[in-house]
Amino acid sequence: MKNYIAGLAAKVIELSREAEKWRNKYQQLKKDYDNLEKDADKVADLLNQLCDDVDKLEVISDKYNRALRIFGRDTIESAIWHDIQREKALEEQKRKELEFSLLQAQIKPHFLYNALDAIYCLNEMGRCKEASSMTKLLSEYYRRALNNGLEKVTLKKEMELTEIYLQIQSVRYPSILSYRMECEKSIEAFEIPKLTLQPLVENAIYHGIKPLGRKGTVTVQAWLEQETVKIRVADNGAGLDAGLFEQCVSKERGSEKGYGLFNFAERLRLCYGDKCTITLEQADEGTSILIAVCGGLRAVNGKETL
């Protein structure tokens, strides 16, 4: 009897487990069915939307065919092609403007922080006259740098802004920094993205002259050679490795080093495209970077707008 009851209990347990399996399968099937109903609703919505789109397409097709009969296929297709090209050009221009503005914004803040910190230190050391002079220079620098919201300035104004920057740095580093600025009058009206030269000058100070701990000179020159505007920023400091330079200014940036140089190069590419080249020149000492913008002669014929 006991064996019979034990066998019966085992059978009940087995049937219970089997029932649980079928219950789980049923629940899964019900879930799949519910999902299928939802998917069916989505398909129905998509079909309705497709019908609406087909109706709209038929209306557009009728209008297009009428236009073809009136104006001819070549005229219509040419107009469509030009509209597409114009839209692409506008989208590309907007993209460049957004990228340019972002790059422009990234080079401003740290200089302000450093300058304010230097003014504070000068005051703490009792060098109030130098602090006052630096405050005036900083105010003039940002007045010019803001430039009424415009992203480009004439080369003359860019050189003046760069000189103010160098004057501020000369107050910070009077024992090691001197500078020289030269610009041909014939290209003073040539337009350039504002704050183009500052990253190069900053690089010359912090990575060229300052590490040597001796007096050094930053030279900024601008001249016209045939129809090409050329700008050179040079220093007689520690020098710059050619491989690192190429890596920093390349279109495909692969290193976190030299972000200022990459930023500078990218802004020029966005502004001038293939018309602009950036070259690390051979120098007996220090670093010499040359910017060349082809077609500069035509660019300077317009009136100065600032």
VMD Tcl script that draws the C-alpha trace (Angstrom):
set ca {
  {0.00 0.00 0.00}
  {2.77 2.35 0.96}
  {4.50 1.71 -2.35}
  {1.28 2.40 -4.19}
  {0.79 5.76 -2.40}
  {4.44 6.74 -2.96}
  {4.14 5.91 -6.66}
  {0.89 7.88 -6.89}
  {2.52 10.89 -5.18}
  {5.46 10.78 -7.58}
  {3.01 10.67 -10.49}
  {1.13 13.69 -9.11}
  {4.38 15.62 -8.74}
  {5.39 14.72 -12.29}
  {1.98 15.81 -13.60}
  {2.25 19.06 -11.63}
  {5.63 19.82 -13.17}
  {4.30 19.03 -16.63}
  {1.28 21.26 -15.99}
  {3.64 24.07 -14.91}
  {5.58 23.69 -18.15}
  {2.36 23.91 -20.19}
  {1.21 26.89 -18.14}
  {4.49 28.69 -18.90}
  {4.17 27.84 -22.58}
  {0.61 29.15 -22.57}
  {1.69 32.42 -20.93}
  {4.51 32.84 -23.46}
  {2.10 32.16 -26.35}
  {-0.37 34.68 -24.90}
  {2.42 37.24 -24.56}
  {3.53 36.61 -28.16}
  {-0.06 36.94 -29.31}
  {-0.46 40.27 -27.46}
  {2.76 41.54 -29.04}
  {1.53 40.36 -32.40}
  {-1.66 42.35 -31.93}
  {0.39 45.44 -31.05}
  {2.60 44.88 -34.09}
  {-0.50 44.44 -36.22}
  {-1.76 47.82 -34.97}
  {1.59 49.38 -35.84}
  {1.49 47.82 -39.29}
  {-2.02 49.16 -39.78}
  {-0.86 52.66 -38.76}
  {2.08 52.43 -41.15}
  {-0.19 51.30 -43.98}
  {-2.53 54.24 -43.31}
  {0.45 56.61 -43.31}
  {1.68 55.02 -46.53}
  {-1.71 55.56 -48.14}
  {-1.61 59.22 -47.11}
  {1.90 59.56 -48.53}
  {0.83 57.91 -51.78}
  {-2.05 60.39 -52.07}
  {0.37 63.29 -51.49}
  {2.79 61.79 -53.99}
  {0.05 61.55 -56.60}
  {-0.75 65.25 -56.10}
  {2.94 66.18 -56.42}
  {3.24 63.93 -59.48}
  {0.26 65.63 -61.14}
  {1.79 69.06 -60.48}
  {5.17 67.89 -61.76}
  {3.63 66.50 -64.97}
  {1.75 69.75 -65.57}
  {4.96 71.70 -65.05}
  {6.72 69.39 -67.50}
  {4.12 70.08 -70.17}
  {4.40 73.84 -69.63}
  {8.18 74.35 -69.11}
  {9.81 71.20 -70.48}
  {11.81 68.45 -68.74}
  {15.27 70.06 -69.03}
  {14.13 73.29 -67.39}
  {12.39 71.53 -64.49}
  {15.23 69.09 -63.81}
  {17.77 71.93 -63.93}
  {15.73 73.95 -61.42}
  {15.44 70.93 -59.09}
  {19.17 70.25 -59.32}
  {20.01 73.87 -58.51}
  {17.61 73.84 -55.54}
  {19.27 70.70 -54.17}
  {22.75 72.19 -54.60}
  {21.67 75.42 -52.92}
  {20.26 73.50 -49.94}
  {23.47 71.48 -49.65}
  {25.56 74.66 -49.77}
  {23.44 76.32 -47.07}
  {23.68 73.26 -44.83}
  {27.44 73.10 -45.30}
  {27.78 76.82 -44.56}
  {25.73 76.47 -41.37}
  {27.86 73.50 -40.31}
  {31.06 75.47 -40.87}
  {29.71 78.49 -38.98}
  {28.76 76.32 -36.01}
  {32.16 74.57 -35.96}
  {33.94 77.90 -36.39}
  {32.03 79.51 -33.50}
  {32.76 76.51 -31.26}
  {36.47 76.61 -32.03}
  {36.49 80.40 -31.56}
  {34.90 80.08 -28.11}
  {37.40 77.47 -26.94}
  {40.47 79.70 -27.22}
  {39.26 82.65 -25.13}
  {38.70 81.71 -21.47}
  {42.09 80.50 -20.19}
  {43.88 83.71 -21.21}
  {41.41 85.77 -19.17}
  {41.90 83.55 -16.12}
  {45.69 83.79 -16.37}
  {45.62 87.56 -16.88}
  {43.31 88.14 -13.89}
  {45.50 85.90 -11.77}
  {48.57 87.93 -12.81}
  {46.83 91.21 -11.96}
  {45.94 89.84 -8.53}
  {49.54 88.74 -7.92}
  {50.92 92.11 -9.00}
  {48.61 93.87 -6.53}
  {49.61 91.46 -3.76}
  {53.28 92.25 -4.44}
  {52.59 95.99 -4.30}
  {53.25 96.47 -8.02}
  {50.09 98.54 -8.39}
  {51.26 100.57 -11.41}
  {51.93 97.41 -13.42}
  {48.62 95.92 -12.28}
  {46.81 99.08 -13.41}
  {48.57 99.04 -16.78}
  {47.74 95.37 -17.27}
  {44.08 95.97 -16.37}
  {43.81 98.69 -19.03}
  {45.47 96.47 -21.60}
  {43.15 93.58 -20.75}
  {40.11 95.83 -21.10}
  {41.32 97.05 -24.50}
  {42.12 93.49 -25.57}
  {38.59 92.21 -24.91}
  {36.97 95.30 -26.37}
  {38.75 94.55 -29.65}
  {38.37 90.77 -29.39}
  {34.58 90.98 -29.02}
  {34.52 92.94 -32.29}
  {30.74 93.54 -32.22}
  {30.16 89.81 -32.57}
  {31.93 89.58 -35.95}
  {34.16 86.55 -36.49}
  {36.60 88.20 -38.91}
  {38.83 91.26 -38.65}
  {41.26 92.98 -40.95}
  {44.89 91.91 -40.72}
  {45.74 95.35 -39.37}
  {43.33 94.91 -36.46}
  {44.48 91.34 -35.86}
  {48.09 92.55 -35.63}
  {47.04 95.30 -33.20}
  {45.14 92.78 -31.07}
  {48.13 90.43 -31.08}
  {50.41 93.29 -30.01}
  {48.13 94.06 -27.04}
  {48.31 90.38 -26.09}
  {52.12 90.55 -26.26}
  {52.15 93.72 -24.16}
  {50.13 91.93 -21.48}
  {52.51 88.98 -21.55}
  {55.47 91.36 -21.41}
  {54.13 92.69 -18.10}
  {53.95 89.10 -16.82}
  {57.37 88.09 -18.16}
  {59.45 91.29 -18.43}
  {62.81 89.54 -18.02}
  {62.39 86.94 -20.78}
  {60.03 88.33 -23.44}
  {60.50 90.83 -26.25}
  {58.64 91.02 -29.55}
  {58.68 92.53 -33.04}
  {55.67 93.19 -35.33}
  {55.81 93.92 -39.08}
  {52.93 94.18 -41.56}
  {52.98 95.50 -45.14}
  {50.50 98.33 -45.57}
  {49.18 96.85 -48.83}
  {47.57 93.90 -47.01}
  {46.25 95.64 -43.89}
  {42.66 95.29 -45.21}
  {42.96 91.52 -45.77}
  {40.33 89.73 -43.63}
  {41.32 86.98 -41.25}
  {39.51 85.08 -38.46}
  {39.98 87.04 -35.25}
  {42.41 85.59 -32.72}
  {44.18 83.58 -35.43}
  {47.67 84.63 -34.39}
  {47.28 84.43 -30.63}
  {47.58 80.60 -30.36}
  {50.86 80.72 -32.31}
  {52.23 83.59 -30.23}
  {51.10 81.87 -27.03}
  {52.79 78.67 -28.14}
  {55.99 80.59 -28.88}
  {56.01 82.07 -25.37}
  {55.06 79.04 -23.28}
  {56.72 76.26 -25.28}
  {59.52 78.15 -26.98}
  {60.92 81.00 -24.86}
  {59.75 80.30 -21.31}
  {61.30 76.80 -20.95}
  {64.78 78.20 -21.72}
  {64.58 80.78 -18.94}
  {66.43 83.43 -20.93}
  {65.49 86.48 -23.00}
  {63.71 85.53 -26.20}
  {61.94 87.30 -29.05}
  {58.63 86.60 -30.75}
  {58.46 87.94 -34.31}
  {55.21 88.38 -36.26}
  {55.53 89.35 -39.93}
  {52.92 89.73 -42.68}
  {53.59 90.48 -46.34}
  {52.29 89.94 -49.87}
  {54.14 87.65 -52.26}
  {52.63 87.70 -55.75}
  {48.94 86.95 -55.00}
  {49.56 85.17 -51.69}
  {49.26 86.72 -48.24}
  {51.95 85.28 -45.98}
  {52.13 85.52 -42.20}
  {55.04 84.21 -40.16}
  {55.14 83.73 -36.39}
  {58.64 82.87 -35.19}
  {60.62 82.66 -31.96}
  {64.21 81.91 -30.98}
  {63.25 79.50 -28.23}
  {63.36 75.75 -27.68}
  {62.01 74.71 -31.08}
  {59.17 72.40 -32.12}
  {59.44 68.80 -33.32}
  {58.32 68.49 -36.95}
  {56.47 65.23 -36.32}
  {54.55 66.69 -33.39}
  {53.68 69.76 -35.47}
  {52.26 67.65 -38.30}
  {50.27 65.61 -35.81}
  {48.87 68.73 -34.15}
  {47.72 70.48 -37.34}
  {46.54 67.35 -39.22}
  {42.85 67.00 -40.13}
  {42.61 63.67 -38.30}
  {43.69 64.49 -34.78}
  {45.13 61.51 -32.95}
  {46.60 63.09 -29.81}
  {45.51 65.31 -26.95}
  {48.77 67.23 -27.23}
  {48.86 70.54 -29.06}
  {45.13 71.25 -28.99}
  {45.79 74.98 -29.48}
  {47.64 74.31 -32.76}
  {44.92 71.95 -33.98}
  {42.26 74.53 -33.10}
  {44.20 77.22 -34.98}
  {44.66 75.02 -38.08}
  {41.04 73.84 -38.12}
  {39.69 77.39 -38.02}
  {41.84 78.35 -41.01}
  {40.68 75.25 -42.90}
  {37.04 76.12 -42.24}
  {37.63 79.69 -43.37}
  {39.87 79.27 -46.44}
  {39.71 75.57 -47.34}
  {42.50 74.38 -49.64}
  {43.59 77.96 -50.36}
  {45.45 78.05 -47.04}
  {48.63 76.18 -46.11}
  {50.39 75.99 -42.73}
  {54.08 75.12 -42.77}
  {56.75 74.56 -40.14}
  {59.79 76.28 -41.66}
  {63.39 75.26 -41.11}
  {65.06 77.62 -38.66}
  {68.55 77.90 -37.17}
  {66.95 78.22 -33.74}
  {63.47 78.20 -32.30}
  {60.27 77.76 -34.28}
  {58.96 79.44 -37.43}
  {55.41 78.79 -38.63}
  {54.24 80.19 -41.97}
  {50.62 80.75 -42.97}
  {50.01 81.27 -46.70}
  {46.61 82.21 -48.15}
  {46.45 82.01 -51.95}
  {44.44 84.68 -53.74}
  {45.20 87.21 -51.02}
  {45.70 90.03 -53.53}
  {42.09 89.83 -54.69}
  {40.88 89.59 -51.10}
  {42.47 92.88 -50.03}
  {40.86 94.94 -52.79}
  {37.63 95.34 -50.79}
  {37.03 98.15 -48.31}
  {37.93 97.74 -44.67}
  {34.69 97.09 -42.80}
  {35.76 97.46 -39.19}
}
mol new
graphics top color blue
foreach p $ca { graphics top sphere $p radius 0.5 }
foreach p [lrange $ca 0 end-1] q [lrange $ca 1 end] { graphics top cylinder $p $q radius 0.2 }
display resetview
